[in-house]
């Protein structure tokens, strides 16, 4: 029987606050998880016990407070014509996230080629934004019920830099916060960029279901397999 998962302490001495759950076995890979708007880093803690034993998991807190226990990467209003964002805030957060990832890799001794970034909703937005503009930071990214921002278009890395990147797009068909059309846009973008990716849809709303979680963990295990001793 697996031991109960204990939430790691909050660490605040790098560019972003985070909780690091060390690998249960011989540590050789790093997953950075980003939460959605109005939540905090603990909202994705349920994914940690599902991860392969060689993967350390950083639960990262978005930088901008919204209220008690609530944070965001950038302000967003959901309107009838779609989400309207604070683009300057989103860009500031993207740069801050890139700096943080480098800091955490230096602290853990885990290289970019052994690092993945993923997130739910707005966290997925930031994961994709980081990976597509700074593919030197990570080996792959997971977009879980999220989208790609058109604002990052001019910043996307050239094709040769994206060649080694792997993507994952998981989305619910009944998502009423970020409709599935956003997943289709992400798929179209990745195809146009030549980024290899896996795409899966689910009979789900704006959420991470058990099936999504299982597929996400399986993708991660393929992307970052355990290193042989």
N, C-alpha and C positions, 0 to 999 in steps of 0.2 A: 504494500500500500504506500502511495506517495505521501510524504510529509506535507502538512498544511503549508500553504504559501504565506510567508511573512513579508509584509510590505517593507521594503528597504527604507532607510532614513532619507530625508530630503537633503541634497547636497547643493550648496549655493555659491561655491567659490569659482565656478567657471562662467562662461558667457550666458548660460541659461541654467535654471534650476532643474535638477533631475534626481531620480532615484535609480540606482544601479543594482540590478539583481545579477550576481555573478553566475557563471555557468555551473551547473550541478556536477559536471564532469570536467575533463581536461579542456580548458577554455581556449577556443581558437577562432571564434567569430563573434561579431557584435551586431545586434539589432537595435536600432533607434526607433522608438515608437512615439508618435505625435498625436495628441488628442484633438477633439473637435471643439468648435466655438462654444464658450460658456461652460466648459467642463474643466477638468484638470488632469494631471498625469495619472492619477489613480484610476481613472475611468477605463483604462486599457489593461489594468493589472491582471484581469482574468485570463489574458492571453499568455502570461508569463509561464505558468506551469505546463503549458502545452508545447513549449519550445524544445527543440533537440537539446540534449544534455551538454553539448559543447558551445552553446550560444549564450553569451551574456546579453542581458536586455536592459536598455536604458529607457525609462519612462520619463519623458521630457515635458516640462511645464512651459506652455506658451508665455511670452513675456508681458502681455498687456492685461492688467486686471480689469474685470468687469463687475466684480462684487465678491461677496464672501465665497471663497473656494472656486471662483469662476474666472477663467482666463481665455484670451484669444490671441491668435497670431496677427490678426488685423480685423478692424471693424467691418461688418457686413450688414446690409439691409436686404431682406428678402422681399422683393416686389413682384407685382404681377408679370413684369417683363423679365424677371430673373434677378439673381443676386447683384447688388451694387456694392463694390468694395472700396475701402480706403487703399488705393494703389500704393501710395507712398509708404504707408505703414506695412503693407505686405512686402514691399521691396526691402525695407529696413529689417524686417524679420528674416527674410531669406538670407541676407548678408550675415545677420547675427547667428543664424542656424549653421551656415557654412563654417564660421569661425568656431562655433561650439563643437561641431563634429570633429574638426581637426584637434581641438583641445582634448576631447574625450579619447580620441584614438591615441594621442600621445600619452595620456594617463594610463590607458589600459594596455598599451603596446600592441593593439590590433590595427592592422593596416587597412587602407581603403578597399583593397581587393577582397578583404574578408569582412566587410561592413555592408549592411543593408539598412535602408531607411523606409519606414512605412507609416501610414496614419489613416485615421478614420475621419471622413468628412473634411473639415478644414485642415486637419492634420495630413490627410492625403494630398490636399492641394499643396501644402508646404513640402511634403516628401517629393512629389513630382517636380515641383519648381526647383528644389535643390539639385536633384539628380540630373535633370535635363540641362541645367545651366552650369553645373559643376560636377560632371561625371567623374572627375578625378577624385572626388570625395568618397564615392560608394561604388559597390558592384551592382546594386540593383535597388529598385524601389517598388513599394506596394501602395496602390491607390484603392482604398477600401471605402466605397460609397462616397467618393470624392470627385474632383474634376481638375482639369488643367486650366490655368489662368491664361487668357490671350495676352495679358500684359507682359508675360515672360518671353513672348515671341522674339523680340530683338536680342534677347540675352541667351537664347538657346545655343549650346555649343555646336561646333561644326561636326559634320557627319563622321569624320575620322575619330573624333574624341568620343562620340556616342557609340562607336562600334562595339565596345566591350560591355555596354550597359544592358541589363535585363529589367523588364517591367512586368507588373502584374496589375490588372484592372478587374476588380470584383464589385458588382453592383446589383442592387435589388430592382426587380422589374416594377415594384409598386412604391418606389421611393418618392415621397411627396415633398421632400425638402430640396433634394438635388435630383430631379427626374433623370431617368435612364438615358435621355438624350445627351446628358453631359458625359456619360460613359462612352457613348458612341463617338462623341467629339474627341475624347481622349484616344480612343482606338484609332480614329482617322489620323490624328496628329502623330502618334507613334509609328503608324504605318508609313506616313509621308517622310518621317525622319530616318526610317530604316532601323528603328530600335526593336529588337526582338522582344516579344511580350506574350503573356498568357492572359486570356480574357474569359471571364465566366460570369454568367448572370444567374440570379436566384429568385424564387418566388418570395421576395422579402421587401420590407419597407426600408426606411433610413436607419439601418442597424447593422450590426455584425452578428450573423446567425452562427449556430454551431457548424453548419456546413461550410460557411465562409471561413471560419477560423481553421477548420481542418484543412481546407484547400490552401489557405495562406501558409500554414505551417509546412505542408508538403512542398510548396513552391520554395520556401526558404531553405528547406533541407536539400533541395536540388541545387539551389544557387550557391549555398555555403555548406558543402558537406564536411563532415568531420575530417580533420587531417590525420593521416596515418602517423603513428608514432615511429 
